[in-house]
Amino acid sequence: SGPNGVFIVPDDAAYWMTWTLPAAGFSAQVSSNLVDWTAPANNKTLVMNATTTRLISSNDLPAGSAAFFRLIKRVPSKLQTLLASETNAPGTITGKTGTIDPVTVGVNTPVTINSVDPTWYIAGGVAHTINLAISPVDPLAIIDADAPLVNGTVTILVNFGTPGNYTITATDVTDGSLTSSTSASITVNP
């Protein structure tokens, strides 16, 4: 009855963590001591009927003989703007990893915008509409229309029209509750 049909359980499956819906914006965490919580690296989740089930792999289990599991609601406080060669890295100082690769005029460049908490974890449950702006202004650029966040994330395409160095700023146009975010500089080649 699930939308993905059959789910093959990997060999390293240790536990399934199940909770009822609705649970928008909640994330699973694992700990050995009820103090130092971490998010499981494995992202295998099934949503069926009125429950969500998350796979906890043996690699996600803490060392020792005790393991505790919980759900935490991530409260979004700001936006994060990631270019194609960057990825979200929650719990780090900058919240992202990767080196920005140059792009070429006339080629669609995906820009991912996340609603994140103060420690860069993606906070779902927000459906605000996001607008992108390029600085300095590229009069020949084509930016996809404003789009809503879906489970805390949206990808909007930008097609630069003029070579140069630019930044991209994402703004919440629904109510402005999330702090805007500006990307690092990206080089656009002819």
One Martini backbone bead per residue (centre of mass of N, CA, C, O) as a GRO file, in nm:
protein
  190
    1SER     BB    1   0.050   0.067  -0.005
    2GLY     BB    2   0.292   0.202  -0.082
    3PRO     BB    3   0.450   0.425  -0.307
    4ASN     BB    4   0.725   0.222  -0.337
    5GLY     BB    5   0.636  -0.061  -0.250
    6VAL     BB    6   0.925  -0.217  -0.210
    7PHE     BB    7   1.134  -0.284   0.079
    8ILE     BB    8   1.472  -0.322   0.122
    9VAL     BB    9   1.647  -0.468   0.370
   10PRO     BB   10   1.930  -0.421   0.506
   11ASP     BB   11   2.187  -0.587   0.672
   12ASP     BB   12   2.224  -0.334   0.898
   13ALA     BB   13   1.968  -0.386   1.044
   14ALA     BB   14   1.838  -0.327   1.380
   15TYR     BB   15   1.597  -0.105   1.378
   16TRP     BB   16   1.265   0.014   1.437
   17MET     BB   17   1.115   0.336   1.425
   18THR     BB   18   0.793   0.428   1.561
   19TRP     BB   19   0.531   0.662   1.456
   20THR     BB   20   0.289   0.890   1.457
   21LEU     BB   21   0.049   1.071   1.290
   22PRO     BB   22   0.141   1.369   1.293
   23ALA     BB   23   0.516   1.477   1.225
   24ALA     BB   24   0.605   1.750   1.148
   25GLY     BB   25   0.953   1.819   1.203
   26PHE     BB   26   1.056   1.544   1.288
   27SER     BB   27   1.343   1.376   1.447
   28ALA     BB   28   1.573   1.141   1.477
   29GLN     BB   29   1.741   0.992   1.774
   30VAL     BB   30   2.060   0.896   1.931
   31SER     BB   31   2.171   0.731   2.249
   32SER     BB   32   2.370   0.635   2.551
   33ASN     BB   33   2.284   0.899   2.785
   34LEU     BB   34   2.061   1.143   2.741
   35VAL     BB   35   2.261   1.384   2.609
   36ASP     BB   36   2.415   1.270   2.337
   37TRP     BB   37   2.275   1.349   2.048
   38THR     BB   38   2.201   1.180   1.733
   39ALA     BB   39   2.174   1.141   1.400
   40PRO     BB   40   2.093   0.927   1.182
   41ALA     BB   41   2.237   0.846   0.880
   42ASN     BB   42   2.007   0.696   0.811
   43ASN     BB   43   1.721   0.746   0.555
   44LYS     BB   44   1.508   0.517   0.617
   45THR     BB   45   1.163   0.575   0.525
   46LEU     BB   46   0.826   0.497   0.626
   47VAL     BB   47   0.491   0.568   0.494
   48MET     BB   48   0.200   0.431   0.664
   49ASN     BB   49  -0.083   0.532   0.708
   50ALA     BB   50  -0.036   0.643   1.059
   51THR     BB   51   0.285   0.593   1.003
   52THR     BB   52   0.632   0.602   1.096
   53THR     BB   53   0.939   0.447   0.969
   54ARG     BB   54   1.274   0.400   1.101
   55LEU     BB   55   1.587   0.315   1.024
   56ILE     BB   56   1.825   0.142   1.232
   57SER     BB   57   2.145   0.098   1.219
   58SER     BB   58   2.431  -0.039   1.340
   59ASN     BB   59   2.593   0.235   1.286
   60ASP     BB   60   2.385   0.414   1.472
   61LEU     BB   61   2.480   0.284   1.716
   62PRO     BB   62   2.594   0.303   2.013
   63ALA     BB   63   2.820   0.252   2.228
   64GLY     BB   64   2.747  -0.019   2.409
   65SER     BB   65   2.449  -0.131   2.605
   66ALA     BB   66   2.305   0.147   2.531
   67ALA     BB   67   1.986   0.265   2.384
   68PHE     BB   68   1.838   0.569   2.268
   69PHE     BB   69   1.519   0.708   2.164
   70ARG     BB   70   1.403   0.995   1.960
   71LEU     BB   71   1.206   1.283   1.916
   72ILE     BB   72   1.256   1.595   1.735
   73LYS     BB   73   1.173   1.928   1.707
   74ARG     BB   74   1.237   2.132   1.448
   75VAL     BB   75   1.309   2.480   1.461
   76PRO     BB   76   1.287   2.725   1.253
   77SER     BB   77   1.520   3.027   1.182
   78LYS     BB   78   1.637   2.966   0.887
   79LEU     BB   79   1.813   2.986   0.596
   80GLN     BB   80   1.956   2.778   0.328
   81THR     BB   81   2.214   2.814   0.074
   82LEU     BB   82   2.268   2.584  -0.198
   83LEU     BB   83   2.481   2.468  -0.413
   84ALA     BB   84   2.542   2.202  -0.617
   85SER     BB   85   2.834   2.138  -0.448
   86GLU     BB   86   2.656   2.139  -0.192
   87THR     BB   87   2.604   2.032   0.156
   88ASN     BB   88   2.450   1.941   0.425
   89ALA     BB   89   2.597   2.012   0.776
   90PRO     BB   90   2.505   1.934   1.057
   91GLY     BB   91   2.675   2.071   1.344
   92THR     BB   92   2.825   2.291   1.203
   93ILE     BB   93   2.937   2.602   1.152
   94THR     BB   94   2.824   2.635   0.837
   95GLY     BB   95   2.629   2.376   0.739
   96LYS     BB   96   2.853   2.293   0.517
   97THR     BB   97   2.969   2.132   0.216
   98GLY     BB   98   3.196   2.215  -0.021
   99THR     BB   99   3.274   2.320  -0.352
  100ILE     BB  100   3.244   2.575  -0.571
  101ASP     BB  101   3.144   2.552  -0.886
  102PRO     BB  102   3.156   2.650  -1.182
  103VAL     BB  103   2.961   2.809  -1.430
  104THR     BB  104   2.747   2.843  -1.716
  105VAL     BB  105   2.617   3.008  -1.945
  106GLY     BB  106   2.287   2.871  -1.996
  107VAL     BB  107   2.290   2.693  -1.731
  108ASN     BB  108   2.134   2.514  -1.514
  109THR     BB  109   2.115   2.605  -1.160
  110PRO     BB  110   2.095   2.458  -0.865
  111VAL     BB  111   1.902   2.573  -0.574
  112THR     BB  112   1.912   2.505  -0.231
  113ILE     BB  113   1.651   2.532   0.016
  114ASN     BB  114   1.656   2.556   0.372
  115SER     BB  115   1.504   2.486   0.670
  116VAL     BB  116   1.662   2.583   0.979
  117ASP     BB  117   1.824   2.552   1.252
  118PRO     BB  118   2.083   2.675   1.448
  119THR     BB  119   2.240   2.376   1.359
  120TRP     BB  120   2.143   2.297   1.046
  121TYR     BB  121   1.885   2.151   1.070
  122ILE     BB  122   1.629   2.027   0.915
  123ALA     BB  123   1.300   2.188   0.908
  124GLY     BB  124   1.008   2.085   0.891
  125GLY     BB  125   0.671   2.209   0.825
  126VAL     BB  126   0.739   2.421   0.601
  127ALA     BB  127   0.547   2.629   0.338
  128HIS     BB  128   0.704   2.851   0.240
  129THR     BB  129   0.785   3.103   0.023
  130ILE     BB  130   1.048   3.132  -0.224
  131ASN     BB  131   1.300   3.378  -0.307
  132LEU     BB  132   1.520   3.483  -0.566
  133ALA     BB  133   1.841   3.665  -0.575
  134ILE     BB  134   2.076   3.855  -0.760
  135SER     BB  135   2.430   3.938  -0.691
  136PRO     BB  136   2.452   4.110  -0.901
  137VAL     BB  137   2.265   4.205  -1.144
  138ASP     BB  138   2.127   3.986  -1.399
  139PRO     BB  139   1.951   4.073  -1.683
  140LEU     BB  140   1.978   3.761  -1.823
  141ALA     BB  141   1.850   3.611  -1.612
  142ILE     BB  142   1.693   3.298  -1.501
  143ILE     BB  143   1.426   3.255  -1.267
  144ASP     BB  144   1.245   3.078  -1.107
  145ALA     BB  145   0.978   3.062  -0.949
  146ASP     BB  146   0.834   3.079  -0.684
  147ALA     BB  147   0.864   2.846  -0.397
  148PRO     BB  148   0.782   2.590  -0.192
  149LEU     BB  149   0.829   2.432   0.081
  150VAL     BB  150   0.920   2.077   0.128
  151ASN     BB  151   1.003   1.960   0.413
  152GLY     BB  152   1.224   2.219   0.415
  153THR     BB  153   1.249   2.205   0.083
  154VAL     BB  154   1.405   2.362  -0.214
  155THR     BB  155   1.439   2.379  -0.577
  156ILE     BB  156   1.599   2.631  -0.777
  157LEU     BB  157   1.642   2.770  -1.088
  158VAL     BB  158   1.943   2.903  -1.249
  159ASN     BB  159   2.012   3.129  -1.536
  160PHE     BB  160   2.278   3.260  -1.650
  161GLY     BB  161   2.374   3.553  -1.878
  162THR     BB  162   2.642   3.656  -1.721
  163PRO     BB  163   2.946   3.699  -1.660
  164GLY     BB  164   3.075   3.627  -1.323
  165ASN     BB  165   3.012   3.731  -0.984
  166TYR     BB  166   2.786   3.570  -0.748
  167THR     BB  167   2.491   3.594  -0.551
  168ILE     BB  168   2.237   3.420  -0.350
  169THR     BB  169   1.910   3.510  -0.232
  170ALA     BB  170   1.698   3.393   0.024
  171THR     BB  171   1.336   3.445   0.066
  172ASP     BB  172   1.067   3.486   0.278
  173VAL     BB  173   0.734   3.571   0.148
  174THR     BB  174   0.510   3.493   0.349
  175ASP     BB  175   0.645   3.616   0.663
  176GLY     BB  176   0.962   3.635   0.748
  177SER     BB  177   1.053   3.422   0.983
  178LEU     BB  178   1.296   3.361   0.806
  179THR     BB  179   1.612   3.401   0.762
  180SER     BB  180   1.798   3.503   0.537
  181SER     BB  181   2.006   3.381   0.251
  182THR     BB  182   2.351   3.372   0.144
  183SER     BB  183   2.562   3.284  -0.073
  184ALA     BB  184   2.823   3.213  -0.208
  185SER     BB  185   3.039   3.264  -0.446
  186ILE     BB  186   2.985   3.255  -0.805
  187THR     BB  187   3.115   3.143  -1.106
  188VAL     BB  188   3.064   3.278  -1.439
  189ASN     BB  189   3.100   3.144  -1.746
  190PRO     BB  190   3.091   3.167  -2.101
   0.00000   0.00000   0.00000
